[in-house]
Amino acid sequence: MHIELKRGSSRSLPQQIYEKLGQRISSGLLLPGARLPSVRELALSLKVSQVTVSKAYAELEKKGRILCIQGKGCFVADIEHEGTGEGGGWQGRYDDYLPRAQLWRNFNESEADYSFHLASLHRELLPLRSIGSTMAALVSEQPELMASYGNFQGDLELREVMRRHLQKRGMALASSGLMITSGSQQGIDLVARTFVGPGDVVYLEDPSYTGAIDVFAGRGAEMIFVPMDREGMRVDILTSLCDERPPKLIYTNPTFQNPSGVTMSIRRRQRLLELARSYRCLIVEDDPFSDLYFRDPPPPSIKSMDRDGHVVYLKSFSKVLAPGCRIACVAAEGDILSRLIAAKSASDLGSPLLTQRAVLPFIADSYERYASGLRIALRERMESAGRLLRQYAPSGVRWTLPEGGLNMWLELPAALRIDKLHTLAEQESISFLPGDVCQAGEGNSRHIRLCYAQMNKARMEQGLKLFLELLSRYMASELPDEMIQ
């Protein structure tokens, strides 16, 4: 089992081992019943003392993550049968370099009757028939599209349509400065694979997008999380941190941030760009939700203020049109873009031409009208969810209604165990996203994320009411009366 340890870190080696193993368990990479390496085996593998590994295992057992049986070994908790359990064969001991995979785990909960865990739009909100009709016509009339590799950088006509779309939002770009990717997740991965290596310092918001954390963890980056307030990332704190640990890259989701819903102020966007200039580093601006505002448009993108090529801008289109099409664009300049195109060519030989052509007419001719209607529908869902929270949420639960996007971020009392609440919700076929997966550490978050757009409105209201009633019962059973009045 490969675990990347940082000897110079402020976190002790036992703590690092505990966190890495805990993340693998939470991600489902280590299944219930899987046998862990012996203390001696792991100590030899990691080149640490057996005492160091023993301390990590003891903490995992104390937290209920593993079970150690004298003479048999240590196993991931919830073992149904004694023995080696799942993952005990040769495959379970075949080394990998996955430190965590929370995004995979998140998508794996889609069978719940009431799904609040995934930041996505219900199919009734999406223009699937329009895009599907275009795709069917393309298959019928231009079947040769399925026989062709697309341009590594992406279809030129689609890039021009996207350029015009971004120009309306204040970004002066050339179509040659855009690259089409298979969703913004691929864009994050390409940036990380191209520019981030083991030990490089990457700054992120606290909390941050699960998929980005997974990618940077997989590159062996040293991730440093910067607190947020109502104006977004605390750039003053980031500045003081950068004095000690200069950044290789800063990842931000500044508009209706996932998961918190917070929007970064224009003042902080400007300061963040100034910081990137002074340290000659990249900002990755991930922007899936800026078109989904409920009242006033959000501040201009950081990319719109960038004159020196410090910002790599990611814009997902499939997120709000047809997630199965996996279409996004990356905006960058010069040698940065050239290297990203080279990385993409080695990754997939170019995004599928058929899906690029399928979404092209809708983005060109119908997107703005569609986005306007979508904003109205999402605001109705958000306001309905807010009314239910005011009516049914128990005392001690806090939230701020977002000004756009798909999610609400709830803060629960510190004494509650969110993992236990998650298990209780699963038993009622209700899913939500625990805040821990939006951080790199283990068990520190007091938050959960609920998406109000993943179901139709009536089902969302029914499911949210059931969840809040469950939360009330759980809090009443776990907290003293004075904490819930």
Number of C-alpha atoms within 10 A of each C-alpha: 18 14 18 18 19 15 10 8 10 8 11 14 20 21 19 20 22 21 20 23 26 24 23 17 21 19 19 16 20 21 21 19 23 25 27 24 17 16 20 14 14 21 17 13 13 16 10 15 15 17 13 17 24 17 17 23 25 17 17 22 17 11 11 12 20 26 21 17 10 7 6 12 15 21 27 24 19 14 18 9 9 10 14 17 17 18 18 17 12 8 9 18 14 10 11 10 13 18 25 26 23 23 19 15 15 19 12 13 18 15 11 17 14 24 25 27 24 23 21 18 22 14 15 10 18 18 16 14 9 14 22 15 12 20 19 13 13 18 15 10 10 13 13 11 16 14 10 11 13 18 16 21 25 21 20 16 13 23 23 18 17 24 22 17 16 17 14 9 16 13 19 15 19 16 16 17 17 25 29 32 29 22 23 25 17 21 27 25 21 21 23 22 17 16 15 21 17 14 15 19 21 24 24 24 25 20 24 23 22 21 19 20 26 22 25 25 23 20 21 21 22 21 20 19 17 19 15 17 11 13 16 26 27 18 19 13 12 22 15 11 15 15 10 8 16 17 24 21 26 22 22 24 26 29 28 26 27 28 26 28 25 26 23 25 17 17 11 18 22 14 15 22 21 14 20 18 17 9 14 15 18 23 26 25 23 27 21 23 22 22 20 24 23 20 11 8 13 20 16 16 23 25 24 16 15 17 11 11 18 22 27 23 22 28 24 24 23 19 21 21 24 18 17 11 19 22 24 24 26 29 26 24 19 11 10 18 21 15 15 21 24 15 18 26 15 10 14 12 16 21 26 24 17 23 21 24 18 22 23 21 16 17 18 15 11 13 18 14 9 17 16 14 12 20 18 15 15 22 22 15 22 25 14 16 22 18 13 16 18 11 11 16 20 19 14 13 16 14 15 14 15 22 20 27 30 27 26 25 22 19 17 21 17 12 12 14 16 22 12 11 17 17 13 17 19 16 11 16 16 24 28 22 23 21 23 22 28 27 22 22 16 16 18 12 19 17 23 22 24 23 26 34 25 23 22 15 19 11 15 21 19 12 22 23 18 17 23 17 15 18 20 17 12 16 24 15 10 13 13 11 10 6 13 15 9
